[in-house]
Amino acid sequence: MIDYDGPMTDRPLTYGSYLQVPELLSLQQNRSSPAHHDEPLFIIIHQVYELWFKLLLHEIDSAIAHLGADRVGESTRLLRRVVEVQRVLVVQVKILETMRPQDFLGFRYHLNPASGFQSVQFREVEFVLGLKDARILDQLRSEPQEKARLEARLAAPSVADTFDALLLRRGFGSASGEWRLEALVRVYEAPAEHTDLLALAEVLVDIDEYLSLWRAHHVQMVERMIGSKRGTGGSDGVAYLQSTLPKRAFPDLWRVRTRIGQEPT
C-alpha cells in the first residue's frame, strides 16, 4: 500500500496516478488478428522482465559505486537484492511454460523480426557484471540511443573490474598471472580475517549461479515451445541459447573451490 504525503495539487495523488497504472495497462498491444488468447501473456511476461532488468541495473550500478568507495557491506546488501530479483526471473519462466506449443505458434510469426536476443537491458546486465562482448553491438538490432548505452557499459568498470580493484587495494596483488585466484584462495582460507570480502564473493557466486539457472530454464522453455526451429530474429534458436550456458561472469570464484585446501603449485 502506498502512503504518500506529496505536495498539494488540484487533484490528490492516487495509487493509480503515482504508479501510472492507466498508462502501464495501455502498453499491451496484440499483433495477432483476431487476437490470440496467449499473446497478452507473452507480452506481459516480457515487459515484466524488462522492468526487473531496469531494477537490476539500478541496484548493480549503486553497488559498484559503493564498492568503489570501500563500502563493501552496503554493496553486498544491494547485490543480495539482485539475487532475490533473479530468483523471481527464474520462476517467471514457468508461467510461459503454461503455453502449449500450438498456442505460441498461433501468434509467433507476428513477432518477426523481433527477438529476445535484442533485449538491450539484458545485454547491459551482462556487460555490467563483467560479461562484455563488443561483437554484440554489431549483432544487435537496436536504436542509436540503445547502442550508445551498450557502448557506455563496455567502457565503464563492471562489477568484476570493481571487485578486482578492491582486492588490489586490500593488498592482494602479486606478480602471478593467477593473482586473482591466489587472492581468492587467501580470502576463503582465512574467513575470519576477510569477513566482508568473503560475503561479497559469495553473493557474486549467487548472482552467477542464478544467471546460469535463468539461462538453463530459458533454453528448456524455448525448446519446449519451438523445438529446433530458428529464432524469430534469425538466430539458431535453441542451439544459440545452449551455447551461452557455460558463461561465467566471475570464473575465478568457481575455480577457487578446487584450489581451497590444496598445496600451492
C-alpha positions in Angstrom: 0.0 0.0 0.0 1.3 3.5 -0.9 1.1 6.2 1.7 2.5 9.3 0.0 2.4 12.8 1.5 3.4 14.8 -1.5 2.9 18.5 -2.5 -0.6 19.8 -2.7 -2.1 19.7 -6.2 -5.5 20.3 -7.6 -6.1 16.5 -7.8 -5.0 14.4 -4.9 -2.4 11.7 -5.7 -3.9 8.2 -6.0 -2.4 4.8 -6.2 -3.1 4.7 -9.9 -1.6 8.1 -10.7 1.5 7.5 -8.6 2.2 4.2 -10.5 0.8 5.5 -13.8 -1.4 2.4 -13.9 -3.6 3.5 -16.8 -0.5 4.2 -18.9 1.0 0.9 -17.9 -2.1 -1.1 -18.8 -2.3 0.5 -22.2 1.1 -0.9 -23.3 -0.1 -4.4 -24.1 -0.9 -4.3 -27.8 -1.7 -7.6 -29.6 -0.2 -8.0 -33.1 -2.3 -11.0 -34.0 -5.7 -10.5 -35.6 -8.0 -11.9 -34.4 -6.2 -11.5 -31.1 -4.7 -14.8 -29.9 -5.6 -15.6 -26.3 -2.0 -16.2 -25.2 -0.4 -13.2 -26.8 -1.1 -10.9 -23.7 0.6 -13.5 -21.5 3.7 -13.4 -23.8 3.8 -9.6 -23.9 3.2 -9.0 -20.2 5.8 -11.6 -19.1 8.5 -9.9 -21.3 7.5 -6.4 -20.3 7.8 -7.5 -16.6 11.3 -8.9 -17.4 12.3 -5.6 -18.8 11.1 -3.8 -15.6 13.1 -6.3 -13.5 16.2 -5.7 -15.7 15.8 -2.0 -15.1 15.8 -2.6 -11.3 18.8 -4.9 -11.6 20.8 -2.2 -13.4 19.7 0.4 -10.8 20.9 -1.8 -7.9 24.1 -3.0 -9.6 25.2 0.5 -10.6 24.7 1.6 -6.9 26.6 -1.5 -5.7 29.5 -0.6 -8.0 29.6 2.9 -6.6 29.6 1.7 -3.0 32.3 -0.9 -3.8 34.5 1.8 -5.4 34.2 3.8 -2.2 35.1 0.8 0.0 31.5 0.5 1.4 31.7 -3.3 0.9 28.8 -4.1 3.3 26.4 -1.8 1.6 27.4 -3.1 -1.8 26.9 -6.7 -0.7 23.4 -5.7 0.7 22.3 -4.4 -2.7 23.7 -7.3 -4.5 21.7 -9.6 -2.3 18.7 -7.8 -3.5 19.8 -8.5 -7.1 19.9 -12.2 -6.2 16.3 -12.1 -4.9 15.2 -10.4 -8.2 17.0 -13.2 -10.1 15.0 -15.8 -8.2 11.8 -14.2 -9.5 13.2 -14.1 -13.1 13.8 -17.9 -12.9 10.3 -18.6 -11.5 8.6 -16.5 -14.2 9.8 -18.9 -16.9 7.3 -21.4 -15.5 4.5 -19.1 -16.4 5.5 -19.0 -20.0 5.6 -22.8 -20.0 1.8 -22.9 -19.3 1.5 -22.1 -23.1 1.2 -25.1 -25.4 3.4 -25.1 -28.5 0.4 -24.6 -30.7 -0.6 -21.6 -28.6 2.7 -19.9 -29.2 2.8 -20.8 -32.8 -0.6 -19.1 -33.1 1.0 -15.7 -32.9 4.7 -16.3 -33.2 5.1 -15.2 -36.8 3.8 -11.8 -35.8 7.0 -11.3 -33.7 9.3 -11.4 -36.8 12.0 -10.0 -36.9 11.9 -9.1 -33.2 13.7 -11.4 -30.8 14.6 -11.7 -27.1 18.2 -11.6 -28.3 17.6 -7.9 -28.9 16.9 -7.1 -25.2 19.3 -4.2 -24.7 18.8 -4.2 -21.0 19.7 -7.8 -20.6 22.9 -7.1 -22.6 23.5 -4.2 -20.2 23.1 -6.6 -17.3 25.7 -9.0 -18.8 28.1 -6.1 -19.5 27.8 -4.5 -16.1 28.5 -7.8 -14.4 31.6 -8.4 -16.5 30.4 -10.5 -19.5 31.5 -7.9 -22.0 31.4 -8.8 -25.7 31.9 -5.9 -28.2 30.6 -8.1 -31.1 27.1 -7.8 -29.6 27.0 -4.1 -30.7 27.2 -5.2 -34.4 24.9 -8.2 -34.0 22.1 -6.4 -32.1 19.3 -4.6 -33.9 18.7 -1.6 -31.8 18.1 2.2 -31.7 21.0 4.6 -31.7 20.5 5.6 -28.1 20.4 1.9 -27.1 23.6 1.2 -28.9 25.1 4.3 -27.1 24.1 2.8 -23.7 25.8 -0.5 -24.6 28.9 1.3 -25.7 29.0 3.2 -22.4 28.6 -0.1 -20.5 31.5 -1.6 -22.4 33.7 1.3 -21.4 32.6 1.6 -17.8 34.0 -0.6 -14.9 32.0 -3.7 -14.3 31.3 -5.5 -11.1 34.2 -7.8 -11.9 36.5 -4.9 -12.5 35.5 -3.2 -9.3 35.9 -6.4 -7.3 39.5 -6.7 -8.7 40.3 -3.1 -7.8 39.1 -3.8 -4.3 41.3 -6.9 -3.9 44.3 -4.8 -5.1 43.5 -2.0 -2.6 43.4 -4.7 0.1 47.0 -5.7 -0.8 46.2 -8.9 -2.7 48.1 -8.0 -5.9 51.1 -10.1 -6.9 53.3 -10.8 -10.0 51.5 -14.0 -10.6 49.3 -14.3 -13.7 46.8 -16.1 -11.5 46.9 -13.3 -8.9 43.1 -13.1 -8.6 42.7 -16.8 -8.0 45.6 -16.7 -5.5 43.9 -13.8 -3.7 40.6 -15.6 -3.5 42.3 -18.7 -2.0 43.7 -16.4 0.7 40.2 -14.9 1.3 38.5 -18.3 1.5 41.1 -20.0 3.7 41.1 -17.2 6.3 37.4 -16.3 6.5 37.7 -14.6 10.0 40.3 -12.2 8.6 38.3 -11.3 5.4 34.7 -11.5 6.5 33.4 -8.7 4.2 35.3 -9.9 1.2 34.0 -13.5 1.7 30.4 -12.3 2.0 30.8 -10.2 -1.2 32.4 -13.1 -3.0 29.6 -15.5 -2.1 26.9 -13.1 -3.2 28.7 -12.8 -6.6 28.7 -16.6 -6.9 24.9 -16.4 -6.2 24.4 -13.9 -9.0 26.4 -16.0 -11.4 24.5 -19.2 -10.4 21.1 -17.6 -10.9 22.2 -16.1 -14.2 23.1 -19.7 -15.3 19.8 -21.1 -13.9 17.8 -18.5 -15.8 19.7 -19.3 -19.0 19.1 -23.1 -18.4 15.4 -22.6 -17.7 15.0 -20.3 -20.6 16.6 -22.7 -23.1 14.4 -25.5 -21.9 11.3 -23.3 -22.2 12.2 -22.3 -25.8 12.9 -25.9 -26.8 9.5 -26.9 -25.3 7.8 -24.2 -27.4 9.6 -24.4 -30.8 11.9 -27.4 -30.8 14.9 -26.8 -33.1 13.2 -24.1 -35.2 15.3 -20.9 -35.8 14.7 -17.9 -33.6 12.4 -15.1 -34.8 15.3 -12.8 -35.1 17.2 -15.2 -37.3 19.3 -16.8 -34.6 19.9 -20.5 -34.3 17.2 -20.6 -31.6 17.8 -23.4 -29.0 21.3 -24.1 -30.4 22.4 -20.5 -29.8 20.9 -20.4 -26.3 22.7 -23.7 -25.4 26.0 -22.1 -26.4 25.5 -19.4 -23.7 25.1 -21.9 -20.8 28.8 -22.1 -19.9 29.2 -18.3 -19.5 30.5 -17.2 -16.1 30.8 -13.5 -15.0 33.2 -14.5 -12.2 35.0 -17.6 -13.3 37.7 -17.5 -10.6 35.1 -17.6 -7.9 34.2 -21.0 -9.3 37.8 -22.1 -9.8 38.7 -21.3 -6.3 36.5 -24.1 -5.0 39.0 -26.6 -6.5 42.0 -24.8 -5.0 40.9 -24.4 -1.4 42.8 -26.7 0.8 45.4 -27.6 -1.8 49.1 -27.0 -1.6 50.3 -24.3 -3.9 52.0 -25.5 -7.1 
